[in-house]
Amino acid sequence: MAIYRIAIGSPREASNPAAIRAAFAEFFSMLIFVFAGQGSGMAYSKLTNNGAATPEGLIVASLSHAFGLFVAVSVGANISGGHVNPAVTFGAFIGGNITFLRSILYWIAQLLGSVAACIILNSCTGGMETSAFSLSSGVSVWNALVFEIVMTFGLVYTVYATAIDPKKGNLGVVAPLAIGCVVGANILVGGVFDGASMNPAVSFGPAVVSGVWTHHWVYWVGPFIGSATAAILYDNIFIGDDAHQPLSNSDF
């Protein structure tokens, strides 16, 4: 079982140059992603004078997040693995592909990157609001929770299939594109219901800057459940013990 391969790691990772570089890579990748995704929404609001949500706005959000994530994953892939998402990091940890202590470094970097992007956007737009994620009218927290679980399951399943699976071969070349596309597609599905976060850090930055925390827990619990489910199922069904690659000594 994948759950038996999880590793805590060593406190030395906090000062390990490779781990620190990886954390910085996650910080900058997250900054790039949130700046593009959140910023496009703010630009659309300015163009429409804060008008009502429209189908065009949903498409803009889908494309900006898909393109932004494609780039963010690509630029971080060779340094940190290009997680750009605490839920993806959690899924990699559950599958035994990253230690818990390095995961903490990633989570801190990802959260700080999101907050930094939102602060920059708030400042350079003259104080425009960085809207926190929220539930649409008629959508309960349980509806939103299921949305986040299923959408993040699809995202992390894609990450495992295209980036983590040792048998991926040349498929790894298209991993950033596939990951960006599944996020864009999921936004087209869930965007009008709960914002389609799939990423606790993406929700965290706007919440910090706006000060709005209503139902924020949904955007952590849902993605983490979906991520863990995808990691355990993919690792045990499609990777298995024979094909699993253990962590190198440098990861402990």
Backbone torsions as a table, in degrees:
resi	resn	phi	psi	omega
1	MET	NA	145.0	179.9
2	ALA	-61.0	-33.1	-175.6
3	ILE	-61.6	-25.6	-178.7
4	TYR	-80.8	-8.3	-177.3
5	ARG	-99.2	0.8	-179.3
6	ILE	-65.3	146.6	-177.3
7	ALA	-130.5	139.2	-179.9
8	ILE	-77.8	-41.2	-177.9
9	GLY	92.3	-177.4	-177.0
10	SER	-114.0	144.6	175.6
11	PRO	-56.7	-20.5	179.2
12	ARG	-62.8	-19.6	-179.1
13	GLU	-61.8	-26.4	-179.0
14	ALA	-63.6	-24.9	179.8
15	SER	-114.0	5.7	179.4
16	ASN	-71.9	123.1	-177.3
17	PRO	-55.2	-39.7	-179.2
18	ALA	-65.6	-40.1	179.5
19	ALA	-67.8	-39.9	179.0
20	ILE	-65.6	-42.5	177.1
21	ARG	-61.5	-40.1	179.8
22	ALA	-64.2	-39.9	179.1
23	ALA	-64.4	-42.4	177.6
24	PHE	-62.9	-38.4	178.5
25	ALA	-62.1	-40.7	177.8
26	GLU	-65.6	-38.9	178.6
27	PHE	-59.6	-51.1	-176.5
28	PHE	-70.5	-36.3	177.3
29	SER	-63.5	-42.0	179.4
30	MET	-66.6	-39.4	178.2
31	LEU	-60.3	-45.2	178.9
32	ILE	-60.4	-45.6	-176.1
33	PHE	-66.5	-50.2	-177.4
34	VAL	-68.2	-38.3	178.9
35	PHE	-59.8	-42.5	179.8
36	ALA	-71.6	-46.9	-176.7
37	GLY	-69.5	-54.1	179.9
38	GLN	-67.0	-38.5	-178.9
39	GLY	-64.9	-36.4	179.2
40	SER	-65.9	-36.3	177.1
41	GLY	-65.2	-40.0	178.2
42	MET	-67.0	-40.0	178.5
43	ALA	-63.8	-40.5	179.4
44	TYR	-65.2	-39.1	177.7
45	SER	-63.4	-38.3	179.4
46	LYS	-67.6	-41.1	-179.9
47	LEU	-64.9	-32.2	-177.3
48	THR	-101.8	9.9	-179.2
49	ASN	54.1	45.4	179.6
50	ASN	58.6	37.1	179.8
51	GLY	-70.9	176.2	-179.6
52	ALA	-65.2	156.1	178.4
53	ALA	-62.8	141.9	-178.6
54	THR	-132.7	162.3	175.5
55	PRO	-58.4	-34.8	178.9
56	GLU	-63.0	-39.7	179.2
57	GLY	-63.6	-36.9	177.9
58	LEU	-64.9	-41.2	178.8
59	ILE	-66.0	-40.6	176.9
60	VAL	-59.7	-45.5	179.9
61	ALA	-62.4	-42.0	179.8
62	SER	-62.1	-48.2	-177.2
63	LEU	-68.2	-42.5	-177.6
64	SER	-64.9	-39.9	178.9
65	HIS	-71.8	-37.9	178.4
66	ALA	-64.1	-47.5	179.5
67	PHE	-65.5	-45.0	-178.4
68	GLY	-62.0	-42.6	-179.4
69	LEU	-70.4	-36.8	176.5
70	PHE	-55.0	-46.6	179.8
71	VAL	-69.8	-45.5	-176.2
72	ALA	-61.6	-41.3	177.9
73	VAL	-68.4	-41.1	-178.0
74	SER	-61.7	-45.6	-175.1
75	VAL	-73.7	-20.0	179.6
76	GLY	-101.7	-8.7	-171.9
77	ALA	-57.7	-43.9	-175.6
78	ASN	-80.0	-7.8	-177.8
79	ILE	-109.0	-50.7	-176.3
80	SER	-117.4	-5.6	-172.7
81	GLY	96.0	-8.6	177.4
82	GLY	63.7	48.5	179.9
83	HIS	-68.6	-52.5	177.6
84	VAL	51.9	34.2	-176.5
85	ASN	-175.0	120.6	177.2
86	PRO	-58.0	-30.9	179.1
87	ALA	-69.8	-37.7	176.2
88	VAL	-65.5	-41.9	177.1
89	THR	-61.1	-41.8	179.1
90	PHE	-63.3	-41.3	178.1
91	GLY	-64.3	-38.9	177.2
92	ALA	-65.4	-36.7	177.5
93	PHE	-66.0	-45.5	-179.4
94	ILE	-60.2	-35.0	-179.9
95	GLY	-84.5	2.8	178.1
96	GLY	78.2	25.3	-178.0
97	ASN	-102.9	-3.8	177.5
98	ILE	-156.4	146.7	-179.8
99	THR	-78.0	161.9	-179.7
100	PHE	-65.9	-40.6	-178.2
101	LEU	-67.5	-38.2	175.8
102	ARG	-69.5	-32.5	175.9
103	SER	-59.7	-40.7	178.8
104	ILE	-61.6	-42.5	177.0
105	LEU	-59.2	-44.0	179.2
106	TYR	-62.2	-46.4	-177.5
107	TRP	-60.4	-44.6	178.8
108	ILE	-60.4	-47.1	-179.4
109	ALA	-62.5	-42.0	-178.4
110	GLN	-65.2	-43.7	179.9
111	LEU	-65.2	-42.9	179.2
112	LEU	-65.7	-37.6	178.1
113	GLY	-62.6	-40.3	178.8
114	SER	-67.4	-43.9	179.4
115	VAL	-63.1	-43.1	-179.8
116	ALA	-61.0	-42.9	179.6
117	ALA	-61.7	-42.0	-178.4
118	CYS	-70.5	-36.4	177.0
119	ILE	-64.2	-43.7	178.7
120	ILE	-61.7	-45.3	-179.9
121	LEU	-62.8	-44.6	179.8
122	ASN	-61.2	-37.9	-177.8
123	SER	-74.4	-47.9	-172.7
124	CYS	-81.3	-6.7	175.5
125	THR	-101.7	9.8	178.7
126	GLY	76.7	28.6	176.8
127	GLY	92.1	15.4	176.4
128	MET	-60.9	147.6	-177.3
129	GLU	-71.8	134.6	169.9
130	THR	-93.6	97.3	-169.6
131	SER	-64.2	128.6	175.4
132	ALA	-73.9	154.2	177.5
133	PHE	-67.8	142.8	-178.5
134	SER	-149.3	165.7	-179.8
135	LEU	-90.5	140.5	177.0
136	SER	-73.8	163.6	178.6
137	SER	-59.0	132.2	179.1
138	GLY	87.2	-3.3	179.7
139	VAL	-101.0	119.1	179.6
140	SER	-82.1	166.4	177.9
141	VAL	-63.0	-31.0	-179.5
142	TRP	-74.4	-36.5	173.0
143	ASN	-59.5	-47.7	-178.4
144	ALA	-64.5	-38.4	179.9
145	LEU	-61.2	-44.3	178.7
146	VAL	-64.1	-42.7	176.9
147	PHE	-55.6	-49.5	-177.3
148	GLU	-65.4	-37.7	178.0
149	ILE	-62.8	-49.9	-175.3
150	VAL	-68.9	-43.4	-179.4
151	MET	-65.3	-41.2	179.6
152	THR	-71.7	-32.0	173.6
153	PHE	-57.0	-47.7	179.7
154	GLY	-62.1	-39.7	179.2
155	LEU	-64.1	-51.2	-175.7
156	VAL	-71.4	-32.6	174.1
157	TYR	-60.0	-41.6	177.7
158	THR	-65.2	-41.1	177.9
159	VAL	-60.0	-45.6	179.8
160	TYR	-63.9	-43.7	-175.6
161	ALA	-68.4	-35.9	-173.3
162	THR	-103.5	-20.7	-174.3
163	ALA	-122.3	-33.7	-173.4
164	ILE	-98.2	-38.3	-177.0
165	ASP	-54.0	123.0	-180.0
166	PRO	-60.5	-21.3	-177.7
167	LYS	-91.6	8.9	-172.8
168	LYS	-64.7	-28.4	179.6
169	GLY	58.8	-134.7	-179.3
170	ASN	-70.5	-9.5	179.5
171	LEU	-62.4	-24.4	-179.8
172	GLY	-61.6	-23.1	-180.0
173	VAL	-64.4	-34.5	-177.4
174	VAL	-95.3	5.2	-177.1
175	ALA	-54.5	-50.5	-179.8
176	PRO	-58.1	-39.0	179.7
177	LEU	-67.1	-44.4	179.9
178	ALA	-62.9	-41.2	-179.6
179	ILE	-66.1	-43.1	176.9
180	GLY	-63.0	-40.3	-178.0
181	CYS	-66.5	-41.1	-178.3
182	VAL	-68.2	-33.6	176.3
183	VAL	-68.0	-44.1	177.5
184	GLY	-60.8	-41.9	179.5
185	ALA	-65.1	-41.3	179.6
186	ASN	-66.5	-32.0	176.9
187	ILE	-65.6	-36.6	176.5
188	LEU	-63.3	-27.6	179.6
189	VAL	-85.4	-55.4	-170.9
190	GLY	-98.4	-7.2	-175.0
191	GLY	-57.0	-39.3	-177.1
192	VAL	-81.2	-8.4	-178.5
193	PHE	-98.7	-49.2	-179.2
194	ASP	-140.1	11.8	-179.7
195	GLY	91.6	-15.3	177.8
196	ALA	53.6	68.3	-178.7
197	SER	-75.8	-62.3	-176.6
198	MET	62.2	8.5	-170.6
199	ASN	-153.9	103.8	-178.2
200	PRO	-55.3	-34.5	-179.3
201	ALA	-69.0	-37.5	178.7
202	VAL	-63.4	-32.9	177.1
203	SER	-80.7	-31.2	-174.4
204	PHE	-68.3	-46.5	-177.1
205	GLY	-57.0	-54.4	178.5
206	PRO	-60.9	-34.3	179.3
207	ALA	-65.7	-41.1	179.7
208	VAL	-63.8	-48.1	-175.1
209	VAL	-72.7	-36.6	-179.1
210	SER	-85.5	-22.9	-177.6
211	GLY	78.2	13.6	-179.0
212	VAL	-103.4	118.6	-175.8
213	TRP	-120.7	14.2	-177.1
214	THR	-60.3	125.3	178.7
215	HIS	58.6	22.7	-176.4
216	HIS	-61.6	-30.7	-177.5
217	TRP	-58.7	-29.5	-179.6
218	VAL	-58.6	-36.5	-175.3
219	TYR	-81.7	1.8	170.9
220	TRP	-109.0	-51.8	-175.9
221	VAL	-64.0	-47.0	-179.3
222	GLY	-58.7	-54.6	179.3
223	PRO	-60.1	-37.2	-179.0
224	PHE	-70.1	-37.9	176.5
225	ILE	-66.4	-46.9	179.5
226	GLY	-61.6	-40.3	180.0
227	SER	-65.5	-48.0	-179.3
228	ALA	-62.4	-40.2	179.7
229	THR	-63.0	-45.9	179.3
230	ALA	-63.6	-42.4	-178.4
231	ALA	-63.3	-47.0	-177.6
232	ILE	-65.6	-45.7	-178.9
233	LEU	-65.5	-48.7	-177.2
234	TYR	-65.4	-43.8	-176.7
235	ASP	-62.6	-43.3	-175.8
236	ASN	-80.9	-31.5	-178.0
237	ILE	-87.0	-42.8	-170.5
238	PHE	-107.3	-23.8	178.3
239	ILE	-98.1	-58.4	176.5
240	GLY	74.2	173.1	-176.8
241	ASP	-66.7	-37.1	-174.7
242	ASP	-68.0	-35.7	-175.5
243	ALA	-95.1	-7.3	-175.7
244	HIS	-70.1	135.0	178.1
245	GLN	-99.6	116.4	-177.7
246	PRO	-67.4	157.8	176.4
247	LEU	-64.3	142.8	176.8
248	SER	-75.2	164.6	-178.7
249	ASN	-60.1	-29.6	-177.8
250	SER	-69.6	-13.7	-179.0
251	ASP	-89.6	-3.0	-177.7
252	PHE	-106.7	NA	NA
